[in-house]
């Protein structure tokens, strides 16, 4: 079997296609959550804390002081950007919670499917005939 045929057989298996779809949807979901955190949640939290912009929080490890994060980045100063880290942590918590809710819903659906009792198989015809004979003899 040629490499191309083997690859085609591998790529067209259900698990690989499902994984590819999951990765694409996950990437899009990550962008949505990132925008939600940076453009909606963090500005509200910053406003509640007195107009704080978390993106501007950093620790300068260099000897020169800078007025803003942008100036420090342009100068190539060594920085610890803990404000960006806070944003990433909020992103993670939101994504983890969304995945938890999705898994919980899927598990609930699976339990409902398993809990549905299977219909009993139909009684065989010979058993039905034997029951009729038994009932007729009892009369």
Buried (B, 14 or more C-beta within 10 A) or exposed (E): EEEEEEEEEEEEEEEEEEEEEEEEEEEEEEEEBBEBBBEEBBBEBBEEEEEBEBBEBBEBEEEEEBEEBEEBEEEEBEBEBEBBEBBEEBBEEBBEEEEEEEEEEEEEEEEEEEEEEEEEEEEEEEEEEEEEEEEEEEE
